Amino acid sequence: MKHLFTEMDALFFVQIIISLAIGGVILLLIKVAASRFRRQDPAERRFEAIAGNMNKSLGYQKDNIGIKRLLGNVLKRIAPSSKGKDGWEKSKIRRNLMVAGFGSPDSLNIFMGIRIVTILMMPVVAVAIAMILGVNQQIFIVLVVTGAVLGFIIPSYILEKLGNSRGKKIIKEMPNMLDLLVIAVEAGLGLDAAIKRVTRDMAISCPTLADELSIFSLEVRFGIPHNEALGNLAKRCGVEEMGGLVAMLIQAERFGVSVGRSLRVYSDEMRTKRRQQLQEMASKIPLKLLFPVLFMIFPAIMAVMAGPAILNIKESMF
């Protein structure tokens, strides 16, 4: 009995966890209240007004800025401000957020806030599980530490999965984009004008890639060097195919090679590579079907085929 986790120890740990949670909530409320009374910069008010007019003209309803906006404001106030001299490409978390499609300036604060919340909540869940199971003190400590570690890892894991899913969408949309770029460039448009035209044409059919191309066009319009804007495009997409395309465009522009011919060659190579990947996936299907057939379908077939014979043998023998 002395090795069991006593009720006094359990109450002590529960009180510590509850006290930490209450203290964190109080600090959060104080920080949110302080940010509400902070004097807002006139430029920020102007940008918010412009963004509101743009959302209204695009047809966004007020439902999108209700609870979601409140939760976003609460989460981004938990973590410290991410505004600094370093660009997003110098931070691994920011790059992962951009690859996953979260390009808002407050996305890093929201992500860090979600991580802090999960780090605080997972040990509470572990304490509840330990109380229900009645484990000893050593297992209780292991559960609490494991919950904190999972609370730190889970947001990054989900973010990585979202980035991989978005990367697959971009790879799927790239062949159509390349075909349209080839047509536009060979029709006489420059690369920037062709990308702008393709972005407008792909806004409905390929929205993910169209958003990235529109950001590239805006960066070029704002004075960012062309090669740097292309590099940012490859980093935001986070896929090898886009990196190869960007490298090819930079080399073609540097050495004076025809952009249309280079795009056509790269488009053919990408379609060949995609065809080979599909053939590889198709060749793996028999191996993947082996275990389901062996352990699920084959026993049922044997029972249907050999069942009557076994019953006849049993009746004739007994």
C-alpha positions as CSV (number, residue, x, y, z in Angstrom):
1,M,0.0,0.0,0.0
2,K,2.9,2.4,0.6
3,H,3.8,2.2,-3.1
4,L,0.4,3.3,-4.2
5,F,-0.3,6.9,-5.1
6,T,-2.1,8.3,-2.1
7,E,-5.0,10.6,-2.2
8,M,-3.1,13.4,-0.5
9,D,-0.4,13.3,-3.1
10,A,-3.0,13.3,-5.8
11,L,-4.8,16.3,-4.3
12,F,-1.5,18.1,-4.0
13,F,-0.6,17.6,-7.7
14,V,-4.1,18.5,-8.7
15,Q,-4.0,21.7,-6.7
16,I,-0.6,22.6,-8.3
17,I,-2.0,22.0,-11.8
18,I,-5.2,24.0,-11.1
19,S,-3.2,26.9,-9.6
20,L,-0.9,27.0,-12.6
21,A,-3.9,27.0,-15.0
22,I,-5.7,29.7,-13.1
23,G,-2.5,31.8,-12.9
24,G,-2.0,31.4,-16.7
25,V,-5.6,32.4,-17.4
26,I,-5.3,35.5,-15.2
27,L,-2.0,36.6,-16.9
28,L,-3.7,36.0,-20.2
29,L,-6.7,38.2,-19.3
30,I,-4.4,40.9,-18.0
31,K,-2.3,40.9,-21.2
32,V,-5.4,40.9,-23.4
33,A,-6.9,43.8,-21.4
34,A,-3.7,45.7,-21.6
35,S,-3.5,45.2,-25.4
36,R,-7.1,46.5,-25.7
37,F,-6.2,49.8,-24.0
38,R,-3.0,50.2,-25.9
39,R,-3.0,53.1,-28.3
40,Q,-3.3,51.8,-31.8
41,D,-1.0,53.0,-34.5
42,P,-2.8,55.1,-37.2
43,A,-1.2,53.0,-39.9
44,E,-2.6,49.9,-38.4
45,R,-6.1,51.5,-38.2
46,R,-5.8,52.4,-41.9
47,F,-4.7,48.9,-42.9
48,E,-7.6,47.4,-40.9
49,A,-10.1,49.7,-42.6
50,I,-8.7,48.8,-46.0
51,A,-8.8,45.1,-45.2
52,G,-12.4,45.5,-44.0
53,N,-13.5,47.2,-47.2
54,M,-11.7,44.5,-49.3
55,N,-13.5,41.7,-47.4
56,K,-16.8,43.5,-47.8
57,S,-16.3,43.9,-51.5
58,L,-15.3,40.2,-51.9
59,G,-18.5,39.1,-50.1
60,Y,-17.1,37.9,-46.8
61,Q,-19.7,37.9,-44.1
62,K,-19.3,39.0,-40.5
63,D,-19.6,35.4,-39.3
64,N,-16.0,34.9,-40.3
65,I,-14.8,37.6,-37.9
66,G,-16.8,36.6,-34.9
67,I,-15.7,33.8,-32.6
68,K,-12.7,32.9,-34.9
69,R,-11.3,36.4,-34.6
70,L,-11.8,36.5,-30.8
71,L,-10.0,33.2,-30.4
72,G,-7.3,34.3,-32.7
73,N,-6.8,37.5,-30.7
74,V,-6.7,35.5,-27.4
75,L,-4.1,33.0,-28.8
76,K,-1.8,35.5,-30.4
77,R,-1.7,37.5,-27.1
78,I,-0.3,34.4,-25.2
79,A,3.0,34.4,-27.1
80,P,5.3,37.4,-27.3
81,S,5.3,39.5,-30.4
82,S,7.0,38.1,-33.5
83,K,7.7,41.5,-35.1
84,G,11.5,41.8,-35.6
85,K,14.2,42.5,-38.0
86,D,14.6,38.9,-39.2
87,G,12.5,37.8,-42.1
88,W,10.2,34.8,-42.2
89,E,12.8,32.8,-44.2
90,K,15.2,32.9,-41.2
91,S,12.8,31.2,-38.8
92,K,12.0,27.5,-39.2
93,I,8.6,27.8,-37.5
94,R,7.7,30.7,-39.8
95,R,8.8,28.8,-42.9
96,N,6.7,25.8,-41.8
97,L,3.7,28.2,-41.2
98,M,4.2,29.7,-44.7
99,V,4.4,26.2,-46.3
100,A,1.2,25.2,-44.5
101,G,-0.5,28.3,-45.9
102,F,-0.6,30.5,-42.8
103,G,0.9,33.7,-44.1
104,S,-0.6,36.2,-41.6
105,P,1.9,38.2,-39.5
106,D,0.1,37.0,-36.4
107,S,0.3,33.3,-37.4
108,L,3.5,32.7,-35.3
109,N,1.9,34.2,-32.2
110,I,-1.2,32.1,-32.7
111,F,0.8,28.9,-33.2
112,M,2.9,29.6,-30.1
113,G,-0.3,30.3,-28.1
114,I,-1.7,27.0,-29.2
115,R,1.5,25.2,-28.2
116,I,1.4,26.8,-24.8
117,V,-2.3,25.9,-24.3
118,T,-1.6,22.2,-25.3
119,I,1.4,22.1,-23.0
120,L,-0.8,23.2,-20.1
121,M,-3.8,21.1,-21.0
122,M,-2.2,17.8,-21.7
123,P,-0.8,17.4,-18.2
124,V,-4.3,18.1,-16.9
125,V,-5.6,15.3,-19.0
126,A,-2.8,13.1,-17.7
127,V,-3.8,13.9,-14.1
128,A,-7.4,13.0,-14.8
129,I,-6.4,9.7,-16.4
130,A,-4.1,8.9,-13.5
131,M,-6.9,9.7,-11.0
132,I,-9.2,7.4,-12.8
133,L,-6.8,4.5,-13.1
134,G,-5.3,4.9,-9.6
135,V,-1.7,4.5,-10.7
136,N,1.3,4.8,-8.4
137,Q,3.5,7.9,-8.0
138,Q,6.1,6.9,-10.5
139,I,3.6,6.2,-13.3
140,F,1.8,9.4,-12.4
141,I,4.9,11.5,-12.9
142,V,5.6,9.7,-16.2
143,L,2.1,10.4,-17.4
144,V,2.4,14.1,-16.6
145,V,5.8,14.5,-18.3
146,T,4.5,12.6,-21.3
147,G,1.5,14.8,-21.5
148,A,3.7,17.9,-21.5
149,V,6.0,16.5,-24.2
150,L,3.0,15.5,-26.3
151,G,1.5,19.0,-25.9
152,F,4.8,20.4,-27.3
153,I,5.1,18.0,-30.2
154,I,1.4,17.7,-31.4
155,P,1.1,21.3,-32.8
156,S,4.3,20.9,-34.8
157,Y,3.2,17.5,-36.1
158,I,-0.2,18.8,-37.2
159,L,1.6,21.8,-38.9
160,E,3.9,19.5,-40.8
161,K,1.0,17.4,-42.0
162,L,-0.9,20.5,-43.2
163,G,2.3,21.6,-45.0
164,N,2.6,18.2,-46.7
165,S,-1.0,18.2,-47.7
166,R,-0.7,21.7,-49.2
167,G,2.5,20.7,-51.0
168,K,0.6,17.8,-52.7
169,K,-2.1,20.2,-53.9
170,I,0.6,22.5,-55.4
171,I,2.3,19.6,-57.1
172,K,-1.0,18.4,-58.5
173,E,-1.8,21.9,-59.8
174,M,1.6,22.7,-61.3
175,P,1.2,20.9,-64.7
176,N,-1.8,23.0,-65.6
177,M,0.0,26.2,-64.5
178,L,3.0,25.3,-66.6
179,D,0.9,24.7,-69.7
180,L,-0.8,28.1,-69.3
181,L,2.5,29.8,-68.7
182,V,3.9,28.2,-71.9
183,I,0.9,29.5,-73.9
184,A,1.1,33.0,-72.4
185,V,4.9,33.3,-72.9
186,E,4.9,32.0,-76.4
187,A,2.0,34.4,-77.2
188,G,4.4,37.3,-76.5
189,L,3.8,38.2,-72.8
190,G,6.7,38.7,-70.5
191,L,7.2,36.3,-67.5
192,D,5.7,38.7,-64.9
193,A,2.7,39.5,-67.2
194,A,2.2,35.8,-68.0
195,I,2.2,34.9,-64.3
196,K,-0.3,37.6,-63.6
197,R,-2.6,36.4,-66.4
198,V,-2.2,32.7,-65.3
199,T,-3.0,33.7,-61.7
200,R,-6.3,35.3,-62.8
201,D,-7.2,32.2,-64.9
202,M,-6.4,29.7,-62.2
203,A,-8.1,31.5,-59.3
204,I,-11.0,29.0,-59.3
205,S,-9.5,25.8,-60.6
206,C,-6.2,25.9,-58.8
207,P,-6.7,28.3,-55.8
208,T,-3.6,27.2,-53.8
209,L,-1.1,27.8,-56.5
210,A,-2.9,30.9,-57.7
211,D,-2.5,32.5,-54.2
212,E,1.2,31.9,-54.2
213,L,1.6,33.4,-57.7
214,S,-0.4,36.4,-56.7
215,I,1.9,37.0,-53.7
216,F,4.9,36.7,-56.1
217,S,3.3,39.4,-58.4
218,L,2.7,41.7,-55.4
219,E,6.3,41.3,-54.3
220,V,7.6,42.2,-57.7
221,R,5.3,45.2,-57.8
222,F,6.5,46.4,-54.4
223,G,10.1,46.5,-55.6
224,I,11.5,43.2,-54.4
225,P,14.2,41.9,-56.8
226,H,12.9,39.3,-59.3
227,N,15.3,36.5,-58.2
228,E,14.5,37.1,-54.6
229,A,10.7,37.0,-55.3
230,L,11.1,33.7,-57.1
231,G,13.2,32.3,-54.2
232,N,10.4,33.3,-51.8
233,L,7.9,31.6,-54.0
234,A,9.9,28.3,-53.8
235,K,10.3,28.6,-50.1
236,R,6.6,29.3,-49.5
237,C,5.5,26.3,-51.6
238,G,8.1,24.0,-50.0
239,V,8.1,21.4,-52.7
240,E,11.0,20.2,-54.8
241,E,9.1,20.7,-58.1
242,M,8.6,24.4,-57.5
243,G,12.3,24.8,-56.4
244,G,13.4,23.2,-59.7
245,L,11.1,25.5,-61.7
246,V,12.4,28.6,-59.9
247,A,16.0,27.6,-60.4
248,M,15.3,27.0,-64.1
249,L,13.7,30.4,-64.5
250,I,16.6,32.2,-62.7
251,Q,19.1,30.4,-65.0
252,A,17.1,31.2,-68.1
253,E,16.9,34.8,-67.2
254,R,20.6,35.0,-66.3
255,F,21.9,33.4,-69.4
256,G,19.3,34.8,-71.9
257,V,17.7,31.4,-72.7
258,S,14.2,31.3,-74.1
259,V,11.8,31.2,-71.2
260,G,9.0,29.6,-73.3
261,R,11.3,26.8,-74.5
262,S,12.6,26.2,-70.9
263,L,9.1,26.1,-69.5
264,R,8.0,23.6,-72.2
265,V,10.9,21.3,-71.5
266,Y,10.3,21.5,-67.7
267,S,6.6,20.8,-68.2
268,D,7.4,17.7,-70.2
269,E,9.9,16.5,-67.6
270,M,7.4,17.1,-64.8
271,R,4.7,15.1,-66.6
272,T,7.2,12.3,-67.2
273,K,8.2,12.3,-63.6
274,R,4.5,12.3,-62.5
275,R,3.8,9.4,-64.9
276,Q,6.7,7.4,-63.4
277,Q,5.4,8.1,-59.9
278,L,2.0,6.8,-60.8
279,Q,3.5,3.7,-62.4
280,E,5.5,3.1,-59.2
281,M,2.4,3.5,-57.1
282,A,0.5,1.0,-59.4
283,S,3.3,-1.5,-59.1
284,K,3.0,-1.4,-55.3
285,I,-0.7,-2.3,-55.3
286,P,-0.2,-6.1,-55.4
287,L,2.1,-6.1,-52.5
288,K,-0.2,-3.9,-50.5
289,L,-3.2,-6.1,-51.3
290,L,-1.3,-9.3,-50.2
291,F,-1.9,-9.0,-46.5
292,P,-5.6,-8.0,-46.7
293,V,-6.2,-10.9,-49.1
294,L,-4.2,-13.3,-47.0
295,F,-5.8,-12.5,-43.6
296,M,-9.3,-11.2,-44.5
297,I,-10.5,-12.4,-47.9
298,F,-8.7,-15.8,-48.1
299,P,-10.1,-17.2,-44.8
300,A,-13.6,-16.3,-45.9
301,I,-13.2,-18.0,-49.3
302,M,-11.8,-21.1,-47.6
303,A,-14.7,-21.2,-45.2
304,V,-17.2,-21.0,-48.0
305,M,-15.5,-23.5,-50.2
306,A,-14.3,-26.0,-47.6
307,G,-17.2,-25.6,-45.2
308,P,-19.7,-28.0,-46.9
309,A,-17.1,-30.6,-47.4
310,I,-16.1,-30.5,-43.8
311,L,-19.7,-30.8,-42.7
312,N,-20.2,-33.8,-45.0
313,I,-17.1,-35.5,-43.6
314,K,-18.2,-34.9,-40.1
315,E,-21.7,-36.3,-40.7
316,S,-20.3,-39.4,-42.4
317,M,-17.8,-40.1,-39.7
318,F,-20.1,-39.5,-36.7
